[in-house]
Amino acid sequence: MMTISVKTLKKAVVKLSEAELREFRSWYESFDAKLWDEQLERDIAQGKLDYLAERAISDYEGATHLASASHLRDS
């Protein structure tokens, strides 16, 4: 596999035409989003985000409880 330094990449990107830069930007955004999604999936599978889900459920249940109490109080 051929490796290109970041410095060389930067020099090449600067030389792109506007149309080529748009094409590169579109490709890179898709590439980066795919990497992000893959990392998120790995984090979820490893349980790294479980605490966020638990907190969201707890917050939701708390808000539901408060809304019910508020409704009863306003009646």
N, C-alpha and C positions, 0 to 999 in steps of 0.2 A: 504494500500500500504506500502510495506516495504521500509524503508529509510536506506541508507548506507552512512556513512560519506565519504568525499573525502579522508581522511587519510586511511580509510579501503580499499577504492578502489585502491589507490596508492600502498598499500602493496600487494594487490591481483595481480595487473598488473605486478609488479616487479617479481612475482613468475611464470608468464606464460612462457611456452616454446616458442622457436622461432616460431613454427607453430601456436601456440595459439595466440601469439602476432600479427602475420600477419593477422589472422582471426579477432582478436579484432580490429586491426587498420582499416581493410577493413570495418567492421561493423560500427565503429565509424565515419569514413569519410562519409559513406552514411547517417548515422544518423545526423551528423552535417550539411551536405549539405541540407538535408530535412528541418531542422530547419531554415537554412539560407534562403532557398527558401520561406518558409512560412512567415518569417519576411519581406522579400522583397515584397511579395504579399500584406501583410498588409500595409506596407509603401506606396506602389503604390495606393492601394485602399483609403488610407487616404490623398492622395495628397502630401505626404511628399517629393516626388521626382519630382514634377511638375517643380520646378525651374530648375532642371538639364535638363529636356526635352526642356524647353523653351530656355535655354542657348545654347543647342546643335543645335536647329533649327536656332537660331539667328546667331550662329557661322557659320553654314552651308550656310545660306543665305548670310552672309557677304563674305564668301570664294567664293561662286558662283559669287557674284557681282564683287569681285576683279579679279577673273579669266576672267570674261567677259571683264572687263576694260583692263586687261593686253592683252587679245587677240586683242582688238580693237587698242590698242596702238602699238602692234607689227606688225600690218597689214600695 
